[in-house]
Each structure stands twice: as C-alpha cells, then as structure tokens.
Amino acid sequence: MSERKIDTKCVQGGYTPKNGEPRQIPIIQSTTFKYDTSEDMGKLFDLEASGYFYTRLQNPTNDYVAAKICELEGGTAAMLTSSGQAASFFSVFNIASAGDHIVSSSTIYGGTYNLFAVTMKRMGIEFTFVKPDCSDEELNAAFRSNTKAVFGETIANPALAVLDIERFANAAHSHGVPLIIDNTFATPVNCRPIEWGADIVIHSTTKYMDGHGAGVGGCIVDSGKFDWTKYPDKFPGLCTPDESYHGITYTEKFGLAGAFITKATAQLMRDFGSIQSPQNAFLLNLGLESLHLRVKKHCENGLAVAKFLKNHPKVSWVTFPSLEGDKYYSLAQKYLPNGSCGVVSFGVSGGRAAAEKFMKSLRLAAIETHVADARTCCLHPASATHRQMNDRELAAAGISPDLVRFSCGIESSDDLIADIAQALEKV
Ligand SMILES: *Cc1c(COP(=O)(O)O)cnc(C)c1O
C-alpha cells in the first residue's frame, strides 16, 4: 500500500484493531502483566522476546500512541515520556556521559537550556551554545573530539527562530554525530525533520499534540538512519555489551532501527522511571486525532494576528516566521511552507507599562505560562515569569520589556483581533 498522508496517520496511525477488538485504543490501566511460567517472563527480562511485564518500562497504550507519533515523523521506533523535559534529557543522556560534550542551538526553550547548562553540566556533560544563524565556521569550531550530538529546535520557543535543519544535520554528520531536533512547535504536520537529515526527533506533547491543556507528556522518535556502528568508540553504550542487561549489544540485537529506543527504554526508563501514565497517553491520542485540523487553524490565526499587529500604530515590532519580511521568513518558506505555528511575539509601544496595561485589558486571551493550546493564551514575561529582572537584565536574557508572547488558539481570528484591538485602544 502506498504511504498514507499525514491527515490519515493522525487519525488512524499506530493502532489497527483486529476482528472484534475495541475501535478506540484501550487504556491498559495495569502496572503489571501476568505470565504462565517464569521462563516466559525471563525471556522478556532478557529482551529475548517482546512483551510487557511492568508499566515503568512499557505499556501497550503508550506504545500505540508512540507508534502513531513514530509514523507521523517517519521514524523506525519511538517511546513516550512523562514530559518534554524527560524526552530532552533521555535523548541526550542516552548517548552522552560524564566527560562528553554537546553542541546546542542557543535559541531553545528555557527549561531545556536550564537542563543542559545547569543540571546536566553537574552530571559532567558540557554544552557549547551556538546561534542558529551562526556561520559555518563558527558551527564547525564548536565541535570537539568528545562531542556526541547536536541539538536544536525547528521553531525556537519563545524566540521563534527557524533552524536551518539541513545545515545543522550536515555539520553534525561531518563530525560523526547525530542531530537531535525538538519539533514541538512545528509538529510533524508542518515539518518532518527526519526528511531534512535529523536523526532523533523529540516532542513536548504537552503543546500542540495534546493541544487541550489536558496532560503533560513527551516523546522520542528515532529515524533509524544514524549508523552508530561506524563510530563504536564514540557510542560504546550502543555498540558494546550492556552488562546491566546480560551483555546485550543494542546495535547487534535490535539493528539501527531499534537500538536507540530499546537502550533508552531498557536503561533510562528502567532507572529514571519517567513513564507517561496510560490515561494521559489516551488523552494525548485524542489530541493527535485532530492535530492536522487544529495546527492548520492555529497557523491561520497566527498569520492573521501577525498581519494585524504589523500594521497597528501602537505595536513597535512583530516576530512571526510565516510573516513576509520576518528575519526567518525564507527559512520558514523552505522548512514550513504550509505554516509555522500559532505563536506570535510582538512589542507594545511604550514599553513595560504599556504592555502591562495591554495584558490587563484583554478579555478573550487568558494570561498563562502555557502555549499551543486550543484556547488563546498570552504572557508578558517582564511582568510575570521574569518580573524580578530590570530592563538591563531582561535585555541580557534576550527579552525586551515590551515583549508579549501571544499563542493563538483555534477560535475565530476575527474575535482574537477584536480582543487585541480593544486592548491596544486602552494603552
Ligand atoms: C514546553 C516545551 C518543552 C518542555 O516540555 P514539558 O512537557 O513542559 O516538560 C520542551 N521543548 C519545547 C520547545 C517546549 O515548548
């Protein structure tokens, strides 16, 4: 059968019931699974047979949903995690240990930056941050002999910078390491990083994939394309026997298609236990069933709002990758031709106080730290998440005091624009 379209994969991917089985994915609300003999269970423990024995490692509901996201991204294997943070951590820690080094784009989600620059640094892993639009010379100069991966976001949250995925993939591969892409904001509906050379794709499913503000979650997808066995000294965890798993060598036993995700499940999920609950996986799947419809509407609303703001006298600047004239417009046209996301950043003329007044005057858009929800939400960092900082400290963090991050939901764009217009009038 020919490859199905993304819309069909959103609705039907990952789970095909057999004769008489439930049409919707069943929630397997069970911590453990029963076996007839100890030998049967022993085979599972030895990774000799596939099956379930304890939900901390794997659960059928989670696997149906992971398989759907795997199909959406065009990968060979995938796993759900309890959050996007856990996905980011596992994706890097699966191939890097104390004494290793990672090259990362500097415009990444704040939580990921803190994970890398503070917490993982304490674990002995060093990070070099490069600007997404750095020169090839600067990018290549960031690599060291102990570099194990390159990390970036398709559309950076909250900077809305679009990464030149192909360029970063080429640089990573020329240095013998994989490219890990956080595809949370674009979603596979708008961009499939594996098609541009990315090796591992991760998500905070909390955002557009869930899309209803219902459950925190994450996902890791492996393309199966990176040949770890070409660099056995660099990736010993994948290419030499795992003594904590009866001497299994992941690349030998599971091939390139399965080695990365099996290792992350068998070691990291076993030891850190950042599993998603089957209930949340079920809710995530309901979100995925309409992802293609919602993302289209989020993008349409984002563009309509960005265009309105661009022409408003009380707005000093607008950032939206799909808006003509934006710094990242040409990269967005290449990687995100059907739309980028629903998040628009802009400055209210008059600075911090004007932005605060604007926020107070909104009626439809809710003030939240969240983004990518069906309901429009927005944040003024200078008076909320970053309120302890003065204007100079804010500038150092790359946030201007007038910045409002506006996450367009899937309501009518007429109503969103009317709300923004009446709030700007009060400024
Ligand atoms: C929110 C977010 C994360 C973290 O995900 P959680 O599910 O909140 O842990 C990671 N990356 C991006 C781009 C995000 O927007």
The ligand as an ORCA input file, in Angstrom:
! r2SCAN-3c Opt
* xyz 0 1
  C       7.317     23.107     26.776
  C       8.491     22.708     25.975
  C       9.392     21.743     26.440
  C       9.241     21.094     27.801
  O       8.135     20.252     27.778
  P       7.288     19.854     29.105
  O       6.281     18.925     28.524
  O       6.731     21.104     29.672
  O       8.244     19.169     30.014
  C      10.448     21.399     25.627
  N      10.638     21.983     24.424
  C       9.789     22.917     23.951
  C      10.041     23.536     22.622
  C       8.694     23.323     24.706
  O       7.868     24.275     24.232
*
